[in-house]
Amino acid sequence: MEVSIQIEVRSTEIDVMGHVNNAKYLEYLEWGREEWYNRAQLPFEEFTRMGIGTVTVRIEINYRKEATLGEKLTITTRPVRRGRSSFVLEQVIDNEKGERVADALVTSVTIDLEERKSVPLPEKLAAYFRESR
């Protein structure tokens, strides 16, 4: 399942170089992941009901092109692969001209909220991924 959201770059996201600050891209990616979870019918509350949390353990990001004030960006999120307790989402950020602004692979792990240790992916989440070999 692929999910896309659109945002517009705001003045508070611009740094002294006149473009989006690199740290803001991580927020954009998080917004995209949150929307992916919601559309997968796995909002935060659903994970909590299962006694599970997701923890981001790795982000590999490539900054391809600067984004500037007022630009409309599309953040697209799709599942790539899963392991026993981990999963990877691929995310891309494109501008309104269709140019790639950034892309990332985000690895997360499911944990037991009480024990704070990794646990196998719940089937409801695992179903969106192909298993890694």
Accessible surface in RSA format (square Angstrom, percent):
REM  Atomic radii and reference values for relative SASA: ProtOr
REM  Chains: A
REM  Algorithm: Lee & Richards
REM  Probe-radius: 1.40
REM  Slices: 20
REM RES _ NUM      All-atoms   Total-Side   Main-Chain    Non-polar    All polar
REM                ABS   REL    ABS   REL    ABS   REL    ABS   REL    ABS   REL
RES MET A   1    84.71  43.9  41.09  27.2  43.62 103.9  38.12  32.4  46.59  61.7
RES GLU A   2   113.55  65.2  84.73  64.1  28.82  68.6  23.44  45.3  90.11  73.6
RES VAL A   3     4.17   2.7   2.34   2.1   1.83   4.4   3.36   2.9   0.81   2.2
RES SER A   4    47.80  40.4  33.57  44.8  14.23  32.8  23.63  50.3  24.17  33.9
RES ILE A   5    33.49  19.1  27.25  20.3   6.23  15.0  33.46  24.1   0.03   0.1
RES GLN A   6   138.98  77.7 109.28  79.9  29.70  70.7  30.20  64.3 108.78  82.5
RES ILE A   7    28.21  16.1  18.02  13.4  10.19  24.6  27.81  20.0   0.40   1.1
RES GLU A   8    91.82  52.7  81.02  61.3  10.80  25.7  23.63  45.7  68.19  55.7
RES VAL A   9     2.74   1.8   0.00   0.0   2.74   6.6   0.00   0.0   2.74   7.4
RES ARG A  10   128.34  53.9 124.07  63.2   4.27  10.2  60.74  83.0  67.59  41.0
RES SER A  11    78.42  66.3  63.77  85.1  14.65  33.8  35.93  76.5  42.49  59.5
RES THR A  12   109.89  78.2  84.78  86.0  25.11  59.8  82.60 110.9  27.29  41.3
RES GLU A  13     3.16   1.8   2.19   1.7   0.97   2.3   1.92   3.7   1.25   1.0
RES ILE A  14    46.62  26.5  23.39  17.4  23.23  56.0  23.47  16.9  23.15  62.8
RES ASP A  15    39.38  27.6  24.21  24.1  15.17  35.9  21.04  49.5  18.33  18.3
RES VAL A  16   156.98 103.3 118.10 106.9  38.88  93.7 127.15 110.5  29.83  80.9
RES MET A  17   142.92  74.0 115.56  76.5  27.37  65.2  88.64  75.4  54.28  71.9
RES GLY A  18    39.82  49.1   0.00   N/A  39.82  49.1  27.77  76.2  12.04  27.0
RES HIS A  19    44.39  24.3  44.39  30.9   0.00   0.0  28.25  29.1  16.14  18.8
RES VAL A  20     4.09   2.7   0.00   0.0   4.09   9.9   0.00   0.0   4.09  11.1
RES ASN A  21    52.43  36.2  52.43  50.7   0.00   0.0  10.02  24.1  42.41  41.0
RES ASN A  22    91.67  63.2  87.75  84.8   3.92   9.4  15.29  36.8  76.38  73.8
RES ALA A  23    55.16  50.7  49.71  76.7   5.45  12.4  51.40  72.4   3.76  10.0
RES LYS A  24    55.74  27.2  55.74  34.2   0.00   0.0  20.89  18.8  34.85  37.1
RES TYR A  25     8.95   4.2   8.95   5.1   0.00   0.0   4.77   3.6   4.17   5.1
RES LEU A  26    71.76  40.0  69.00  49.4   2.77   7.0  69.11  48.5   2.65   7.1
RES GLU A  27    66.63  38.3  65.39  49.5   1.24   3.0  27.96  54.1  38.67  31.6
RES TYR A  28     0.32   0.2   0.32   0.2   0.00   0.0   0.32   0.2   0.00   0.0
RES LEU A  29     0.33   0.2   0.33   0.2   0.00   0.0   0.33   0.2   0.00   0.0
RES GLU A  30    97.27  55.8  97.14  73.5   0.12   0.3  17.92  34.7  79.34  64.8
RES TRP A  31    79.47  31.9  75.01  36.3   4.46  10.5  54.94  29.3  24.53  39.8
RES GLY A  32     1.62   2.0   0.00   N/A   1.62   2.0   1.23   3.4   0.39   0.9
RES ARG A  33    20.49   8.6  20.49  10.4   0.00   0.0   2.08   2.8  18.41  11.2
RES GLU A  34   102.57  58.9 100.50  76.0   2.08   4.9  31.71  61.3  70.86  57.9
RES GLU A  35    47.60  27.3  46.67  35.3   0.93   2.2   4.68   9.1  42.92  35.0
RES TRP A  36     0.00   0.0   0.00   0.0   0.00   0.0   0.00   0.0   0.00   0.0
RES TYR A  37    29.09  13.6  29.09  16.6   0.00   0.0  26.59  20.0   2.50   3.1
RES ASN A  38    64.55  44.5  50.73  49.0  13.82  33.3  19.39  46.7  45.16  43.6
RES ARG A  39   125.94  52.9 101.09  51.5  24.85  59.2  44.00  60.1  81.94  49.7
RES ALA A  40     1.66   1.5   0.00   0.0   1.66   3.8   0.01   0.0   1.65   4.4
RES GLN A  41   130.20  72.8 124.74  91.2   5.46  13.0  32.40  69.0  97.79  74.2
RES LEU A  42     0.26   0.1   0.00   0.0   0.26   0.7   0.00   0.0   0.26   0.7
RES PRO A  43    39.22  28.6  38.73  35.3   0.49   1.8  39.22  32.4   0.00   0.0
RES PHE A  44   157.77  78.9 147.33  91.3  10.43  27.1 150.60  91.3   7.17  20.5
RES GLU A  45    99.21  57.0  96.58  73.1   2.63   6.3  48.70  94.2  50.52  41.2
RES GLU A  46    31.21  17.9  31.21  23.6   0.00   0.0   0.67   1.3  30.54  24.9
RES PHE A  47     9.46   4.7   9.46   5.9   0.00   0.0   9.46   5.7   0.00   0.0
RES THR A  48    65.15  46.3  56.37  57.2   8.78  20.9  55.23  74.2   9.92  15.0
RES ARG A  49   171.69  72.1 133.56  68.1  38.13  90.8  75.78 103.6  95.91  58.1
RES MET A  50    65.23  33.8  33.88  22.4  31.35  74.6  30.72  26.1  34.51  45.7
RES GLY A  51    29.56  36.5   0.00   N/A  29.56  36.5  26.97  74.0   2.59   5.8
RES ILE A  52    21.18  12.0  20.17  15.0   1.00   2.4  20.17  14.5   1.00   2.7
RES GLY A  53    10.94  13.5   0.00   N/A  10.94  13.5  10.94  30.0   0.00   0.0
RES THR A  54    47.56  33.8  19.37  19.6  28.19  67.2   0.78   1.0  46.78  70.7
RES VAL A  55    62.52  41.1  59.53  53.9   2.99   7.2  62.52  54.3   0.00   0.0
RES THR A  56    60.54  43.1  34.88  35.4  25.66  61.1  21.81  29.3  38.73  58.5
RES VAL A  57    86.22  56.7  48.70  44.1  37.52  90.4  56.84  49.4  29.38  79.7
RES ARG A  58   136.32  57.2 128.42  65.5   7.90  18.8  42.84  58.5  93.48  56.7
RES ILE A  59    57.24  32.6  27.63  20.6  29.60  71.3  27.63  19.9  29.60  80.3
RES GLU A  60    74.91  43.0  67.71  51.2   7.20  17.2  25.51  49.4  49.40  40.3
RES ILE A  61    41.31  23.5  18.19  13.6  23.11  55.7  18.25  13.1  23.06  62.6
RES ASN A  62    66.03  45.5  62.06  60.0   3.97   9.6   7.17  17.2  58.87  56.9
RES TYR A  63   107.86  50.4  76.79  43.7  31.07  80.9  67.83  51.0  40.03  49.3
RES ARG A  64   139.71  58.7 103.15  52.6  36.56  87.1  30.46  41.6 109.26  66.2
RES LYS A  65    92.53  45.1  79.10  48.5  13.44  32.0  39.22  35.3  53.31  56.8
RES GLU A  66   100.83  57.9  84.33  63.8  16.50  39.3  32.31  62.5  68.52  55.9
RES ALA A  67     0.00   0.0   0.00   0.0   0.00   0.0   0.00   0.0   0.00   0.0
RES THR A  68    51.17  36.4  51.17  51.9   0.00   0.0  33.35  44.8  17.82  26.9
RES LEU A  69   110.64  61.6  89.45  64.0  21.19  53.3  89.45  62.8  21.19  57.0
RES GLY A  70    30.75  37.9   0.00   N/A  30.75  37.9  21.06  57.8   9.69  21.7
RES GLU A  71    30.78  17.7  28.94  21.9   1.84   4.4  19.13  37.0  11.65   9.5
RES LYS A  72   102.34  49.9 100.73  61.8   1.60   3.8  69.98  63.0  32.36  34.5
RES LEU A  73     0.36   0.2   0.00   0.0   0.36   0.9   0.32   0.2   0.03   0.1
RES THR A  74    35.13  25.0  34.79  35.3   0.34   0.8  22.03  29.6  13.10  19.8
RES ILE A  75     0.54   0.3   0.00   0.0   0.54   1.3   0.00   0.0   0.54   1.5
RES THR A  76    20.57  14.6  19.59  19.9   0.98   2.3  11.41  15.3   9.16  13.9
RES THR A  77     0.32   0.2   0.24   0.2   0.07   0.2   0.07   0.1   0.24   0.4
RES ARG A  78    94.87  39.8  94.83  48.3   0.05   0.1  23.24  31.8  71.63  43.4
RES PRO A  79    18.40  13.4   8.58   7.8   9.82  35.7   8.84   7.3   9.55  59.4
RES VAL A  80    17.21  11.3  13.85  12.5   3.36   8.1  14.65  12.7   2.55   6.9
RES ARG A  81    91.38  38.4  91.38  46.6   0.00   0.0  21.95  30.0  69.43  42.1
RES ARG A  82    55.15  23.2  53.68  27.4   1.47   3.5   1.47   2.0  53.68  32.5
RES GLY A  83    22.58  27.9   0.00   N/A  22.58  27.9  20.50  56.3   2.09   4.7
RES ARG A  84   148.80  62.5 125.81  64.1  23.00  54.8  84.93 116.1  63.87  38.7
RES SER A  85    16.02  13.5  14.63  19.5   1.40   3.2   0.00   0.0  16.02  22.4
RES SER A  86    35.03  29.6  34.96  46.7   0.07   0.2  11.28  24.0  23.75  33.3
RES PHE A  87     0.69   0.3   0.28   0.2   0.41   1.1   0.69   0.4   0.00   0.0
RES VAL A  88    10.41   6.8  10.41   9.4   0.00   0.0  10.41   9.0   0.00   0.0
RES LEU A  89     0.46   0.3   0.46   0.3   0.00   0.0   0.46   0.3   0.00   0.0
RES GLU A  90    49.37  28.3  48.34  36.6   1.02   2.4   2.86   5.5  46.51  38.0
RES GLN A  91     0.33   0.2   0.00   0.0   0.33   0.8   0.33   0.7   0.00   0.0
RES VAL A  92    21.53  14.2  21.48  19.4   0.04   0.1  21.48  18.7   0.04   0.1
RES ILE A  93     0.00   0.0   0.00   0.0   0.00   0.0   0.00   0.0   0.00   0.0
RES ASP A  94    29.52  20.7  29.52  29.4   0.00   0.0   6.31  14.8  23.22  23.2
RES ASN A  95     7.85   5.4   1.96   1.9   5.89  14.2   0.41   1.0   7.44   7.2
RES GLU A  96   110.41  63.4  69.03  52.2  41.39  98.5  40.68  78.7  69.73  56.9
RES LYS A  97   162.07  79.1 124.94  76.7  37.14  88.4  82.25  74.0  79.83  85.0
RES GLY A  98    60.66  74.8   0.00   N/A  60.66  74.8  31.97  87.7  28.69  64.3
RES GLU A  99    63.03  36.2  57.09  43.2   5.94  14.1  29.79  57.6  33.24  27.1
RES ARG A 100   103.62  43.5  93.32  47.6  10.29  24.5  27.16  37.1  76.46  46.3
RES VAL A 101     0.32   0.2   0.00   0.0   0.32   0.8   0.00   0.0   0.32   0.9
RES ALA A 102     0.36   0.3   0.34   0.5   0.02   0.0   0.36   0.5   0.00   0.0
RES ASP A 103    24.24  17.0  23.78  23.7   0.45   1.1  10.64  25.0  13.60  13.6
RES ALA A 104     3.26   3.0   0.05   0.1   3.21   7.3   2.40   3.4   0.87   2.3
RES LEU A 105    54.89  30.6  54.15  38.7   0.74   1.9  54.15  38.0   0.74   2.0
RES VAL A 106     1.02   0.7   0.12   0.1   0.90   2.2   0.12   0.1   0.90   2.4
RES THR A 107    26.36  18.7  26.36  26.7   0.00   0.0  17.64  23.7   8.72  13.2
RES SER A 108     2.93   2.5   2.93   3.9   0.00   0.0   0.02   0.0   2.91   4.1
RES VAL A 109    25.92  17.1  25.92  23.5   0.00   0.0  25.92  22.5   0.00   0.0
RES THR A 110     0.00   0.0   0.00   0.0   0.00   0.0   0.00   0.0   0.00   0.0
RES ILE A 111    21.22  12.1  21.22  15.8   0.00   0.0  21.22  15.3   0.00   0.0
RES ASP A 112    42.25  29.6  42.00  41.8   0.25   0.6   2.40   5.7  39.85  39.7
RES LEU A 113    61.00  34.0  50.06  35.8  10.95  27.5  50.17  35.2  10.84  29.2
RES GLU A 114   162.68  93.4 133.06 100.7  29.62  70.5  52.02 100.6 110.66  90.3
RES GLU A 115   116.17  66.7 101.13  76.5  15.03  35.8  31.79  61.5  84.38  68.9
RES ARG A 116   160.32  67.3 137.36  70.0  22.95  54.6  50.75  69.4 109.56  66.4
RES LYS A 117   141.10  68.8 136.29  83.6   4.81  11.4  84.97  76.5  56.13  59.8
RES SER A 118    51.73  43.7  32.24  43.0  19.49  44.9  11.50  24.5  40.23  56.4
RES VAL A 119    34.44  22.7  34.00  30.8   0.44   1.1  34.44  29.9   0.00   0.0
RES PRO A 120    78.97  57.6  73.81  67.3   5.17  18.8  73.81  60.9   5.17  32.1
RES LEU A 121    17.14   9.5   2.10   1.5  15.03  37.8   2.10   1.5  15.03  40.5
RES PRO A 122    19.50  14.2   8.77   8.0  10.73  39.0  19.50  16.1   0.00   0.0
RES GLU A 123   130.26  74.8 121.15  91.7   9.11  21.7  69.20 133.9  61.06  49.8
RES LYS A 124    88.39  43.1  75.50  46.3  12.88  30.7  58.70  52.8  29.69  31.6
RES LEU A 125     0.00   0.0   0.00   0.0   0.00   0.0   0.00   0.0   0.00   0.0
RES ALA A 126     4.99   4.6   4.15   6.4   0.84   1.9   4.32   6.1   0.67   1.8
RES ALA A 127    74.45  68.5  37.56  58.0  36.89  83.9  46.55  65.6  27.90  73.9
RES TYR A 128    70.85  33.1  54.11  30.8  16.74  43.6  34.89  26.2  35.97  44.3
RES PHE A 129    14.98   7.5   0.00   0.0  14.98  39.0   4.67   2.8  10.31  29.5
RES ARG A 130   163.69  68.7 151.21  77.1  12.49  29.7  73.10  99.9  90.59  54.9
RES GLU A 131    93.13  53.5  78.35  59.3  14.78  35.2   7.68  14.9  85.45  69.8
RES SER A 132    45.28  38.3  27.29  36.4  17.99  41.4  28.82  61.4  16.46  23.1
RES ARG A 133   257.25 108.0 179.85  91.7  77.40 184.3 111.41 152.3 145.85  88.4
END  Absolute sums over single chains surface
CHAIN  1 A     7708.5       6264.3       1444.1       3731.6       3976.9
END  Absolute sums over all chains
TOTAL          7708.5       6264.3       1444.1       3731.6       3976.9
